[in-house]
């Protein structure tokens, strides 16, 4: 009963003008669900490619510095220009 009411309310919200569609929650048990766009998900990683080692962010330092350090290390790796950003996104996850 509650599920039907929720679906009906969601349908009404989706019909409102100038309202962005609700963001659907992903299924954590699904390997197919990904937060990435198709451009990132479908990127073919270069053969024999290994991501530079970098310590995981621990929350104690500036996150911008952490991202900048990762970016610098990734830019030192020879990647095709058209796939560089997508590869960096995929590797950062």
C-alpha positions in Angstrom: 0.0 0.0 0.0 2.7 2.4 1.0 4.7 1.6 -2.1 1.8 2.4 -4.4 1.3 5.8 -2.6 5.0 6.6 -2.9 5.0 5.7 -6.6 1.9 7.9 -7.2 3.5 10.8 -5.4 6.7 10.4 -7.3 4.8 10.4 -10.6 3.1 13.7 -9.6 6.4 15.3 -8.8 7.9 14.2 -12.1 5.0 16.0 -13.9 5.7 19.3 -12.2 7.1 21.9 -14.6 10.7 23.0 -14.1 11.4 20.3 -11.5 14.4 18.1 -11.9 13.7 14.4 -12.0 14.5 12.7 -8.7 17.8 11.0 -8.4 17.3 7.2 -8.2 19.3 5.4 -5.5 21.7 2.8 -6.9 21.5 -0.8 -5.8 24.6 -1.5 -3.7 24.5 -5.2 -4.6 24.7 -4.6 -8.3 28.0 -4.7 -10.1 26.4 -2.9 -13.0 25.4 0.2 -11.0 28.0 2.8 -11.2 28.2 6.5 -10.3 30.2 7.1 -13.5 28.8 8.3 -16.8 29.1 5.9 -19.8 32.1 7.9 -21.0 34.0 6.9 -17.9 32.5 3.4 -17.4 33.1 2.3 -20.9 36.7 3.6 -21.2 39.1 0.9 -22.3 42.1 0.9 -20.0 45.5 0.7 -21.7 47.1 -2.7 -21.6 49.7 -3.3 -18.9 48.5 0.0 -17.3 48.9 0.4 -13.5 47.8 3.4 -11.6 50.5 5.3 -9.7 50.6 4.4 -6.0 49.2 7.1 -3.8 48.0 6.9 -0.2 44.3 6.9 0.3 42.9 10.2 1.6 42.6 10.0 5.4 40.6 13.1 6.0 43.3 14.9 8.0 44.8 17.1 5.2 43.5 19.4 2.5 41.5 17.3 0.0 42.5 19.7 -2.8 46.1 18.9 -2.2 45.3 15.2 -2.3 43.5 15.5 -5.7 46.3 17.7 -7.0 48.9 15.1 -6.1 46.9 12.4 -7.8 46.5 14.5 -10.9 50.2 15.3 -11.1 51.1 11.6 -10.9 48.5 10.7 -13.5 49.7 13.4 -15.9 53.2 11.8 -15.7 51.7 8.6 -17.2 51.5 8.4 -20.9 47.8 8.4 -21.7 45.9 9.2 -24.9 44.6 12.8 -24.7 41.0 11.8 -25.5 40.8 9.3 -22.7 43.0 11.0 -20.0 40.2 12.6 -17.9 38.0 9.4 -18.0 41.0 7.3 -17.0 41.9 9.6 -14.2 38.3 9.5 -12.9 38.2 5.7 -13.1 41.5 5.4 -11.3 40.6 7.8 -8.5 37.7 5.6 -7.4 
